[in-house]
Amino acid sequence: MASWPWPRAMNPHFEIVKAEVDASFREFKALSAESQEAFDKSRLAGLAYPNTSREHFRITCEFMNVLIIVDEYTDVENATVAKEMVDIIIDALQNPHKTRPEGECILGEIVRQFWARAIQTTSLPFQRHFLYSCTEFLRAVVVEALDRDKAHCRSVSDYIKLRRNTCATKPAIAMYEMGMDLPDEVFYHPVIVELTECIAELMLIDNDMISYNREQATGNANHNLIVVVMAELGIDRSGAMVWAARYHTEVQKRFTDGFAKVPSWGPSTDVLVKEYLNGMATWARANHCWSYESQRYLGTKGPEIQRSGLLSLLPTVDRRAASATTKKNGPRQ
């Protein structure tokens, strides 16, 4: 990302809001304290939404927690259980004022509370676009679980198509609309859709390159670009990393070229579109920085690995046993 025009920035409300959101999230007892600190999704929100108001920044932090808990809970389940969890989440999004059933998985209440707060201060167009994008993401999580059950390794093109949704970029980008009335004709315009997919691809490439080591160690590597490229092109791990880095550069160019081709919808809407597009571009920078600054994938060695470009392969561990140390599944407490 050395030539990416959008620089690293941090939301000035980060420290205060992070403390508030972390304290609130701990009440769910959904993750161990160690895991919650390691994931540090509020830092990702701070990097991704540097200009967001304090009120809306809290919503973004809560959504980052939703993403990490969905990931942790569904990643170790078969497709049947993953679908049950996804159905609970979608129902909570569609019915944020409905009391969740007794004994239901904690995901329902976490998502219900998040969305019930979000809709109080956000625009109706944002709410429509977010629900559309988030549902798309959640349905893709179930497809990923089906692939995992069958140990299915997709082609590179099929994998990228699915991964654009499982990386949750689209609902995260929609967060920039919270204070906007962005028309549907903008949100669904082919040029805007293409730019959104470019950012999703940049994020999935960065994420898959960084997370490969952890995923190969836990036996969940089929849903990873590096493994898919190795399988289809018949190249080794180093060759796949080089391929991914080159593809990343190509996607960056696609985005900057497309950015210059955005049509006009009139002065008042164009101002919103510019803010929205700069926001999604900032997401790509934020995700890249967070991958090294957090302890999610690289532990405390992120800055060192970023400087050297070198890391040692982790030994294989049992995926479900590893997850048991990070989450507390089962009934709502």
N, C-alpha and C positions, 0 to 999 in steps of 0.2 A: 504493500500500500504506500510505498515511498512517494509515488507521484500522484496519489489521490488528492484532489484539491481541497477536500473538506478536512480541517484539522481536528485534533482531539480537543474536547472541551468537557467541563464538568458542571452540572447543575449546582448553583450556589446553595440550594436547599438540601443538598445530598445528605450531609451528616445528620441534621435534625430529623428529616423525614425517614431516613434509614432506621434510626433508633426507634421511632414511633412504629414503623411498619414491622420491624423485627420483633418488637415486644408484643404487638398484636398477633403476629403469626405464631409466635411460640405458644400462645394460648390454645391453639389447635392440637398441639403435641403430635404433629404429623411427621416431623423430622427430628433426628437427634440434634442437640445444640451444636455439635461439632460439624455436622453436615450442613446445617443452615449457614454457619459462618463460612464454610468452604465454598458454598455455591455463590453467596454474595451477589444475588441478582439485583439488589438495589444499586450496586455500583454500575452494573450494566445499564440500568435505567438512567442513572446520573449522566453517563457518557452518551447515551442515545437521545436523551431529551434535555439538552443543556439549557434551553431557553424556555422550558415549560414552567408555568406558574406553580407555586407550592401546592395549591389545591389539586391541580391536575397531575403534578409530579407524583403525589402520593398514589393516585390511581395507577400510574405506570409501574410504580414499585410493587404494588399489590398484584398487578398482572404478571410481572416477572416471577413472583412467587407462585402464582397459579401455574405458569409454564413449567417451572422446575418440579413442582409436586406432581403434575400430570406425567411428566417424563419419568420421574422416579417410580411412580406407582404402576404405570402401564408397561414400562420397558421390560419388566420381568414376568409379565403375565401372558397367557395364551390369548388367542384372538377372541374367544368367547368372553373371558373375563374383561379384557380390554374394551370390548364393545359395551358390556354392562356398565363399566366406568364412564365411558364416553356418553352413553345415553343418560346417565345421571347428571353429568356436567351440562349437556345440552338442555335438559329439562330445567336445571337450576338457572341457566341463562334466560330461558324463555319464561320462567316463573320466579322472578327474584323475590317476590313477596310471599311465596308459599313456604310454609314450614316443611322442612325436610323430614322424611319418614324416620322413625326411631330405628336405630340399628343400621342405618345406611352408611356406606363408605364416607369418610370424612371429606372426600373431594366435593360432594354435593354442597355442603355447608360453606366450605371455603369459597367456592365459586359463587354461590348465592350471595354471600355477604359482599364480595368484591363487586359484583354487578349491580347490586341494590344501591351501593354508594356511587358507583360510576354514573348511573343514569340520572342522578339528582342534578348534576352540574354540566352535563355534556349535551351536544346538539343531537337532534333526531337523525340527520344524515349520518353522523358518526356512528350512532347506535346501529343503524341499518347496515352500514358497511362493515362494522366490527363483527356483528353477529354472522354476517355472510362469510367473512374471512375466517373467523374462529371456528365456525362449523366445518368449513372446508379443511382446516387444520386437523380438527378432531377426527373427522372421518378418515383422513389419511393415516392417523395413528393406528386405526384398526387395520387398515391395509398393511401397514408395516408389521403389525402383529401376525397377520396371516402369512406374510413372507417369512417371518421368523419361525413360525410353527412348521413350515415346510422346508426350512433351510434354503429358501429360494434366493438366488443371486440374480438380480435383474441386469439387463443390458445397460450400458452407460446412459443412453438416451431415455429409457424408461425409468431408470433410477433417478435421474435429474428431475424428470417430470414429477415424480412422487415426492422427492425430497424438497422441492420448492414449497410444498405444503407442510411436510412434517417438521421443517425447521421453524415454523410459526412466524416467519417474517411478515406475512401479509397482515395478520391482525395486529402485529407490533407496529407496522407502518401506519395502520389505520388510527393508531393512538394520536398521531399528529393532527387529526381532524377534531379532536375533542371540543375545541372552541370555534370550529368552522362550520359553515353551511356549504360544504363542498358538493356541488350538484352531481347527480348520478352520471350525467353525460361526461363529466370529467373522470370520475372514479372508474368507469367502465370503458373509457376511450382506449382504442388499441395502443396508442403511443404510451399512455400512462400505464396500462397493463404490462407492456413490454419493459418499461423502466422498473416497475415493481418486481418483475420476474428477474431482471438483471441483479437487483439488490439481493433477492432471495438466493440467487446462484452464488454471488460473492460470499454471502454468509454461510451457505452450505459447504462451499469449498474450504473456507477458513475453519469452520467447525469440524469438518471431517478430517482435515489434515491434523488439527490439534488433538482431536478426540480419538484418532485411530489407535494410539498406543493403549489407551484405557479399554477401548472396545475389543481389540484383539485379545486382551488379557482376560476379559469377562465373557468371551465367546459370543459377542453381539456385533461382530464386524461385518456381516453381510449387508447391513444397512449403513454402508460407509463408502464414499466415493473411491477411496484408495483401493479397497478390496475389489470393487466392481471394475475399475480400470485394469488392475492386475489380471483379473479373470478374463476380460474380453480381449485385451491387447496382448496377453501373454508376456507381460513384463514383470520385473521384480519390484519390490517395495520402493526402492530409490527411484526407479524409472517412473512409477506411478506418481510419486511426489513431484517429480519434475513436470510430468504431464499436467497435473492439477495446478501447479504454479503458472504454467504457460496459459492454461485455459482461464485462470483468474485474470491474467493480463488482458486476454481477449474480451472477457466480459466487461472489464473496466472500460475498454474502448467502446463497446456497444452502448454502454450507459451514457458516456459523455457525448457520443455521436447522437444518440436519441434525445438527450437533454436539449440539444440545439434545434431539434425538429418539433418541439412541443407547440401545438397550435395556440391561437389566442381565443379566449372566450369573453373578451371585453375587460376593461381596466380593473373593475372591482373583483372579478373572479380570478384574473391573472395574478393578482397579488397573493391570493390564497394558494394558487397552484405553485407559485414560486416557493412559498414557505413550505408547502407540502413536499415538493421535490427536494429542496435542500434538507428537509428533515429525513427523508428516506436515504439520501446520500450520507448523512451523518451517521445513520444506523450502521452502514458498512464499516466506517471508521471505528465506531464504538465497539462493535462486535470483535473486530480485530484486536483492539487494545485490551478489551476485557478478557479475551482468551488467554492472554499472558499475565494480566494483572490479578486475576482471581485464582483461587486454588482448585477450581472445578476439575480441570484435567491434568494440570502440571504440578499440583501441590505448590510448594514454596519456591520451586525452581523456574517459574515462568520467565522472569527477567533474564536469568542466566541462559535459558534455552533460546530465548528470542535473540540474544547477542551471538550465541555460538551456532545456532541452527542444529545442534546435536542433542540427542537424548537416547537413553538406554531402554530397550524393550522390557516391559513389565512381564513377570511370570504369569502364567495362566491361573485364574482363580475361578471358583464356582460363582456364577452370576447371581443366583438367588441368594446365596449366603452373603455375598458382598452387599447386596441391596438391603438385607435385613439389618445391617448396621446403620443404615441411613434413614429408614422410614419405619413408621409404626402403622401398619395397615389394619383394616378391619372396621368395626363399628365406630360411629361418631362418639367422641367423648365429651 
